[in-house]
Amino acid sequence: MSTPVKVEIYTSPTCGYCHRAKRLLTNKGIEFEEINVMMKPEKRREMEKRSGGYTVPQIFINGKPVGGSDDLIELDLDGELDTMLGIG
């Protein structure tokens, strides 16, 4: 039995790129923890420290930063995302 993947995504409610990344993960049947940085400024600081990025979304798979929405889509197009998510 494989270990479930842990996906975290730092977002804000008005971010179109955040919605795009969440839609991709949802379409793949992947559950994720959404962390709203607009409502919790301390979470934005946490995101910046963990990822080195200052824009949302910032996505982590099993604790590893993978970048933002464009990075997630590129991983998917390259066929690497499913492997990282333990599917396919």
MARTOR-24301 format. One line per field, with one value per residue: x, y, z of N, C-alpha, C, O in turn; residue in one letter; residue number from 1. Coordinates in nm, 3 decimals. Example, Ala and Ser with C-alpha at 12.3 -4.5 7.8 and 13.67 -1.06 7.14 Angstrom:
BEGIN
n_px: [1.319_1.285]
n_py: [-0.569_-0.225]
n_pz: [0.780_0.708]
ca_px: [1.230_1.367]
ca_py: [-0.450_-0.106]
ca_pz: [0.780_0.714]
c_px: [1.320_1.290]
c_py: [-0.330_0.003]
c_pz: [0.780_0.787]
o_px: [1.424_1.341]
o_py: [-0.332_0.114]
o_pz: [0.846_0.804]
residu: [A_S]
num: [1_2]
// end
This chain:
BEGIN
n_px: [0.084_0.058_0.198_-0.008_-0.014_0.090_-0.039_0.001_-0.127_-0.072_-0.280_-0.485_-0.813_-0.883_-0.722_-0.660_-0.474_-0.440_-0.690_-0.678_-0.467_-0.574_-0.794_-0.673_-0.551_-0.780_-0.919_-0.756_-0.819_-0.697_-0.660_-0.608_-0.445_-0.556_-0.422_-0.504_-0.360_-0.441_-0.624_-0.473_-0.204_0.035_0.068_0.140_0.399_0.510_0.483_0.653_0.899_0.922_0.910_1.052_0.926_0.714_0.467_0.129_-0.020_0.168_0.297_0.324_0.444_0.442_0.596_0.790_0.879_0.718_0.666_0.462_0.139_0.193_0.425_0.326_0.151_0.337_0.486_0.284_0.238_0.485_0.468_0.552_0.410_0.205_0.358_0.485_0.260_0.185_0.011_-0.138]
n_py: [-0.119_0.220_0.522_0.790_1.094_1.419_1.726_2.069_2.394_2.727_3.002_3.277_3.418_3.569_3.501_3.401_3.219_3.051_2.927_2.788_2.606_2.460_2.348_2.175_1.989_1.892_1.779_1.564_1.412_1.459_1.530_1.825_2.051_2.365_2.681_2.987_3.282_3.542_3.578_3.510_3.659_3.569_3.323_3.384_3.479_3.241_3.085_3.227_3.187_2.906_2.852_3.045_3.199_3.476_3.512_3.394_3.105_2.897_2.584_2.272_1.943_1.664_1.810_1.924_2.209_2.299_2.513_2.750_2.786_2.774_2.620_2.383_2.302_2.269_2.054_1.863_1.852_1.754_1.501_1.440_1.509_1.325_1.112_1.229_1.268_1.015_0.874_0.717]
n_pz: [0.000_-0.087_0.047_0.142_-0.044_0.055_-0.003_-0.007_-0.045_-0.073_-0.082_-0.210_-0.199_-0.427_-0.635_-0.954_-1.058_-0.843_-0.830_-1.069_-1.023_-0.809_-0.935_-1.121_-0.947_-0.816_-1.033_-1.076_-0.865_-0.624_-0.288_-0.097_0.129_0.184_0.233_0.332_0.270_0.275_0.478_0.694_0.784_0.903_0.791_0.532_0.573_0.664_0.431_0.254_0.379_0.368_0.091_-0.050_-0.227_-0.317_-0.418_-0.462_-0.612_-0.384_-0.393_-0.234_-0.234_-0.047_0.136_-0.023_-0.206_-0.504_-0.657_-0.835_-0.998_-1.279_-1.275_-1.169_-1.373_-1.580_-1.478_-1.496_-1.775_-1.856_-1.763_-1.509_-1.281_-1.205_-1.113_-0.893_-0.738_-0.689_-0.854_-1.147]
ca_px: [0.000_0.141_0.175_-0.082_0.062_0.042_-0.029_-0.038_-0.127_-0.095_-0.365_-0.573_-0.941_-0.899_-0.612_-0.699_-0.375_-0.470_-0.806_-0.633_-0.389_-0.667_-0.877_-0.590_-0.539_-0.913_-0.948_-0.676_-0.868_-0.601_-0.700_-0.500_-0.471_-0.549_-0.383_-0.541_-0.266_-0.506_-0.690_-0.375_-0.075_0.147_0.084_0.215_0.540_0.549_0.495_0.774_1.015_0.930_0.924_1.134_0.839_0.634_0.335_0.046_-0.007_0.291_0.248_0.418_0.406_0.521_0.688_0.884_0.820_0.718_0.644_0.327_0.046_0.260_0.517_0.244_0.104_0.453_0.511_0.180_0.263_0.605_0.441_0.615_0.320_0.138_0.456_0.500_0.136_0.164_-0.103_-0.109]
ca_py: [0.000_0.339_0.628_0.900_1.214_1.538_1.844_2.195_2.504_2.859_3.072_3.386_3.395_3.644_3.461_3.311_3.111_2.958_2.849_2.698_2.498_2.375_2.273_2.067_1.887_1.833_1.693_1.443_1.340_1.479_1.617_1.916_2.147_2.502_2.776_3.119_3.380_3.671_3.581_3.484_3.714_3.489_3.212_3.437_3.477_3.100_3.046_3.288_3.121_2.769_2.839_3.149_3.271_3.582_3.517_3.275_2.998_2.822_2.446_2.176_1.802_1.594_1.904_1.978_2.317_2.275_2.641_2.801_2.724_2.743_2.510_2.262_2.263_2.220_1.918_1.776_1.835_1.673_1.367_1.421_1.537_1.204_1.035_1.298_1.251_0.872_0.824_0.690]
ca_pz: [0.000_-0.096_0.144_0.079_-0.072_0.124_-0.089_0.057_-0.142_-0.016_-0.178_-0.169_-0.266_-0.552_-0.723_-1.062_-1.069_-0.733_-0.872_-1.176_-0.961_-0.730_-1.031_-1.174_-0.843_-0.795_-1.149_-1.061_-0.748_-0.516_-0.178_-0.060_0.236_0.134_0.337_0.283_0.325_0.288_0.608_0.800_0.739_0.950_0.696_0.418_0.613_0.665_0.290_0.200_0.440_0.319_-0.054_-0.111_-0.319_-0.256_-0.481_-0.452_-0.513_-0.362_-0.379_-0.176_-0.242_0.055_0.197_-0.122_-0.285_-0.648_-0.723_-0.849_-1.091_-1.405_-1.247_-1.152_-1.506_-1.654_-1.428_-1.551_-1.919_-1.869_-1.712_-1.378_-1.169_-1.158_-1.035_-0.764_-0.663_-0.665_-0.933_-1.287]
c_px: [0.088_0.101_0.097_0.007_0.002_0.068_-0.081_-0.030_-0.164_-0.167_-0.419_-0.700_-0.956_-0.797_-0.658_-0.603_-0.397_-0.586_-0.766_-0.555_-0.479_-0.753_-0.799_-0.579_-0.672_-0.948_-0.869_-0.719_-0.778_-0.660_-0.581_-0.544_-0.452_-0.522_-0.403_-0.451_-0.328_-0.569_-0.592_-0.237_0.046_0.172_0.156_0.364_0.593_0.573_0.625_0.900_1.033_0.966_1.026_1.055_0.752_0.494_0.261_0.004_0.139_0.246_0.360_0.361_0.499_0.631_0.786_0.817_0.831_0.691_0.498_0.245_0.114_0.356_0.442_0.196_0.219_0.489_0.411_0.207_0.387_0.587_0.500_0.519_0.254_0.231_0.473_0.377_0.105_0.043_-0.055_-0.007]
c_py: [0.124_0.441_0.740_1.023_1.330_1.658_1.965_2.303_2.633_2.942_3.203_3.373_3.463_3.605_3.360_3.194_3.006_2.868_2.748_2.580_2.404_2.291_2.155_1.953_1.816_1.739_1.563_1.361_1.353_1.574_1.703_2.003_2.285_2.597_2.916_3.224_3.518_3.686_3.565_3.533_3.632_3.369_3.258_3.437_3.334_3.050_3.099_3.220_2.980_2.760_2.933_3.231_3.370_3.591_3.386_3.233_2.955_2.683_2.357_2.036_1.726_1.683_1.969_2.090_2.287_2.403_2.678_2.724_2.684_2.625_2.378_2.211_2.209_2.078_1.820_1.749_1.747_1.530_1.338_1.435_1.411_1.119_1.097_1.277_1.104_0.816_0.791_0.585]
c_pz: [0.000_0.011_0.077_0.064_0.007_0.034_-0.010_-0.049_-0.069_-0.122_-0.122_-0.253_-0.402_-0.659_-0.827_-1.079_-0.960_-0.772_-0.979_-1.118_-0.883_-0.823_-1.088_-1.072_-0.819_-0.910_-1.145_-0.939_-0.627_-0.412_-0.140_0.056_0.178_0.249_0.281_0.348_0.340_0.427_0.724_0.754_0.787_0.859_0.570_0.451_0.615_0.522_0.231_0.252_0.383_0.172_-0.116_-0.210_-0.246_-0.314_-0.458_-0.592_-0.498_-0.323_-0.328_-0.191_-0.150_0.111_0.101_-0.200_-0.434_-0.726_-0.727_-0.951_-1.222_-1.388_-1.235_-1.288_-1.591_-1.609_-1.486_-1.699_-1.945_-1.819_-1.576_-1.262_-1.116_-1.074_-0.897_-0.675_-0.632_-0.737_-1.074_-1.314]
o_px: [0.183_-0.013_0.131_0.091_-0.119_0.182_-0.190_0.061_-0.272_-0.121_-0.401_-0.695_-1.035_-0.788_-0.690_-0.645_-0.375_-0.582_-0.815_-0.577_-0.464_-0.782_-0.854_-0.595_-0.676_-1.002_-0.910_-0.663_-0.781_-0.704_-0.466_-0.663_-0.345_-0.592_-0.329_-0.464_-0.273_-0.566_-0.622_-0.162_0.148_0.285_0.226_0.447_0.705_0.672_0.699_0.995_1.145_1.042_1.081_1.108_0.719_0.411_0.321_-0.007_0.221_0.166_0.475_0.243_0.621_0.744_0.858_0.709_0.938_0.693_0.420_0.278_0.094_0.367_0.487_0.201_0.201_0.520_0.446_0.198_0.392_0.678_0.499_0.543_0.247_0.189_0.474_0.389_0.011_-0.021_0.054_0.023]
o_py: [0.133_0.445_0.780_1.052_1.339_1.689_1.962_2.305_2.646_2.952_3.235_3.322_3.417_3.670_3.246_3.083_2.887_2.747_2.635_2.466_2.282_2.175_2.045_1.836_1.693_1.631_1.463_1.254_1.269_1.684_1.659_2.025_2.319_2.593_2.960_3.252_3.604_3.795_3.601_3.457_3.627_3.320_3.178_3.399_3.308_2.982_3.025_3.197_2.939_2.673_2.905_3.324_3.352_3.668_3.281_3.317_2.973_2.666_2.367_2.013_1.722_1.639_2.061_2.070_2.254_2.402_2.644_2.610_2.573_2.539_2.274_2.091_2.113_1.992_1.707_1.634_1.675_1.447_1.223_1.379_1.392_1.060_1.026_1.268_1.073_0.723_0.832_0.557]
o_pz: [0.078_0.057_-0.035_0.149_0.024_-0.001_0.045_-0.132_-0.012_-0.236_-0.004_-0.365_-0.484_-0.762_-0.794_-1.111_-0.982_-0.751_-0.979_-1.159_-0.890_-0.793_-1.101_-1.106_-0.805_-0.887_-1.204_-0.913_-0.537_-0.445_-0.149_0.079_0.128_0.351_0.193_0.467_0.410_0.485_0.838_0.694_0.718_0.850_0.507_0.367_0.573_0.496_0.165_0.177_0.353_0.131_-0.222_-0.271_-0.129_-0.265_-0.437_-0.681_-0.588_-0.231_-0.372_-0.163_-0.172_0.132_0.140_-0.256_-0.484_-0.849_-0.638_-0.986_-1.270_-1.476_-1.285_-1.315_-1.666_-1.691_-1.522_-1.743_-2.045_-1.830_-1.531_-1.155_-0.994_-0.974_-0.796_-0.553_-0.559_-0.689_-1.115_-1.430]
residu: [M_S_T_P_V_K_V_E_I_Y_T_S_P_T_C_G_Y_C_H_R_A_K_R_L_L_T_N_K_G_I_E_F_E_E_I_N_V_M_M_K_P_E_K_R_R_E_M_E_K_R_S_G_G_Y_T_V_P_Q_I_F_I_N_G_K_P_V_G_G_S_D_D_L_I_E_L_D_L_D_G_E_L_D_T_M_L_G_I_G]
num: [1_2_3_4_5_6_7_8_9_10_11_12_13_14_15_16_17_18_19_20_21_22_23_24_25_26_27_28_29_30_31_32_33_34_35_36_37_38_39_40_41_42_43_44_45_46_47_48_49_50_51_52_53_54_55_56_57_58_59_60_61_62_63_64_65_66_67_68_69_70_71_72_73_74_75_76_77_78_79_80_81_82_83_84_85_86_87_88]
// end
